[in-house]
Amino acid sequence: MADLNGKVAIVTGASKGLGAAVARRFAKSGAQVVAAARNRDKLEALTREYPDQILPIQCDITQPDQVQDLINTTAKELERIDILVNNAGIGRFGKVQDLSIEDWDQMMDVNLKGVFLACKYAIPHLIRSKGHIVNVSSVAGTVTFSGGGGYCASKFGLMALSEVLTQELKKEEVKVNTLCPGSIQTDFFDDPKDYALSAEQVAETVWLMVTAPSGVIYNQIIMRPQVPPELQK
């Protein structure tokens, strides 16, 4: 089985939900994981599960100085960066005329600007390691829905950024992967469906992307939960 022994990974939004599941999956596979998020208490709780493999770093990914410190500290402490998982994201939903400017700005800052900043500062290290970038987008980055104006716009933007990164980094042999999951059983939604994807299922797919065979790139994967027949429209 492919593993991540000797690899160093940064996972943003790692204090809970999918990010925490990815950090656990990578640590289980032998990676040294830098878990980044704003909530230090939750990061430290996660670290206690894998004290020798997870390094918590408090970071607001919308702040350039903090993101640069995240990357620099990782490179200094662990001497390399092989994988960057841009997982941090937020959703604020409502019709365009009802959506607050603050909610719009926050989604653009976290879902798009944060990915830009992390990539900007990590790319020189990833070029040296011929590493991976995994951008966690959403099915909402491929289709729109009423009430999702800001969220869809941020995720469509992320899809475009991922494509640009693919073009810019392919000669450097840096793999760029984009994962577009549907609903996940996390607190991202107030009342997730019982049939929604589990965070562990999605984390397994992230692991699959970064352990792809040599010469193989899972450029984009769309994941959806299987809806029970009686609930299908």
N, C-alpha and C positions, 0 to 999 in steps of 0.2 A: 504493500500500500504506500502511495506517495505520502510524504510527510513534510513538515516545515522545520526540521531540525536545523539549527544554525541561522534561521531567518529572523529578521527583525521586522515587526509589523506595527504600524500606527493605526488605531481604530478610533475615529471620532464619534461622539455621541455614545460613548461606551459605558455610561453609568447605569443604563437600564435597557430593557427591551432588546431589539435586534443587535445593537452595538455590544451589549454585554454578552449576548449569545455568541457573537462572532469572536469576541475576545476569549471566551471560554473554549470555543472550538479550536482556535489557533493555538492556545496554550496546551490543550490536550494533544495537539499534533506536534508539539515540541518547539513552537516559536517563542521568542521573547516578544512580548506584546506591550506596547505603550498604550494604555487606556486613557483617552482624553475626553473630558467633559467639564461642565461648569460645577457640578455637584461633587465636592471633595469627599463628603461622607460616604456617598454611594460608591465612588471609585475605590475608596479604601476598603469597603466591605467586599467588593469584587476581588480586590488584590489579596485579601485573606484566603480566598479559595485557592489561589495559585501564587503564593508569596515569592517563589523563586523565579516566576516567569512573567508576572504582570507588574508593570511599573505605572503607577497612577500619576498623571500630570493634569492639574486643573487648567482648563483653557477655554476661553470664549472664542470660538472660531470666527467670529465676526470682527475681531480686533487684530489688526496686522501684527502688532508687536507681540501679542500673546502667541499667535500662530508661529511666528518666526522663532520665538523662544522654544516652543514645542518641538519644532524640527531640529533646532540647534542642540537642545538638551538631549534628544534622542540620539543624534549622531555622536555627541560627545560621550554619553554614558554607555551606549551600546555599540558604537563604532561603525554602524552602517544602518541603512534603511533599505529594506527589500520590498515592502508592501505598504501601500497607503490605502486604507478603506475610508472613503468619505461617506459616512453613514448619518451624521447629525442632520436632522431635518425637523421642521415643524409644519403644521397645517392649520390654517384659519379659513373657515368656509362661510360663504354668504354671497348673495348676488352682488355684482360689481357696485351698484349704487349704494349698497348697504355696508360694504367692506370698508373698514377704517383704514386711513392712510398708514397708521402705525402697524396694523396687521400686515398690510401689503409690504411695507418696508422690512418688517421682521422676516417675512418669508423669503424675500429677495436676499437679505443679508445672510441668513442661515443656509438656505437651500442652494444658493448660487454663489454669492460672494465668498462664503466660507470654503467652498470647494476650490474656487479660484485661488484663494490665499494658500490653502494647504498644498495644492499642486505647485504653485509658483515657487514656494520655498523648498519643497521636497524633490522636485524634478532633478536638480543637479546630483543629489544622492542616488536617486533611482536610476539615472543614466549610468552611474558608476557600477551599480549592482545589477543592471539589466533587469529591473524589477517590475512591479505590477502597480497599477492604479485601479481600484475598484470603486466606481461611483454608484451609490445606491440611489437610483431614481425611483420610478413608480410607474404602474400602468397609467397613472395620470400624466405621465410624460409622453404617452403615445396616443391617448384619446382624451377628449374633453368631456366635461359634464357641467350642468347648471349648478352654480354655487361654488365652482372650483376655479374661478377666474385667476386669482392670485396664485393658488397652489399649482394649477396646471401650467401657468406661465413660467413659474420658477422651475418646474420639472422639465418642461419643454426646453427651456434655456439650458438646463443641465445636460440634456441629450445632445444639444448642439455643441456645448463645450466638450463633451466626451468625444464627439466625432472629430473636432478640431485637434484635441490631444492625440487621438489615434493617428491623424495625418502628420502631426509635428514630431511625434516620438517614435514612429515605426522604424526609421533609419537608425535610431539609437537602441533598438530592440527592447524598448519598454512597452510592456503589454498594457492596454487600456481596456477594461471590462466595464460594462454597464449592466446593472441588475434592475429589473423593473417588476417588483412584486406587487400583487394585489393586496387585499386587506390581510393584516397580520394581527394575531392575538396579543396585542400590547396595549399600553395605555395611550397610544397615539389617538385611538378612537375611544369615546366614552363607553360605548357598548359594542365591542367587537362581536361579530357573528360566531356562533359555535363552530362553524365549518371553516372559519378563516385559517390561513396558514399559521403554523406555529413559528415562533422566532427561531427555534432550533432547525426547522426545515429550511428556512431561508438562509441561516448561517451555514448550513451544510452546502448550499449552493455557492455561497461566497468561497468556501473552502475548495469546492470543486473547481472554481474559476482559477484560483491561484495555484492549484496543483495540477493544472492541465499538462498533458505530455509535452515534451519539448517540440517546438514548432507548431503548437496548436494554441489558438486564441479563441476563447469564448467571448466574442466581441459584444454580444448583447443577448441577454436571456430575459424573457418575460415569464413570470410565474403567476399563476392564478389558482385560487382554491377551487376544488371541485364542489360545485353547488349541488346539494341533494336534488334529485329530480322533482320532488314535490314542491320545491321552492323556486324552481326555474320558471321564468315567464314564457 
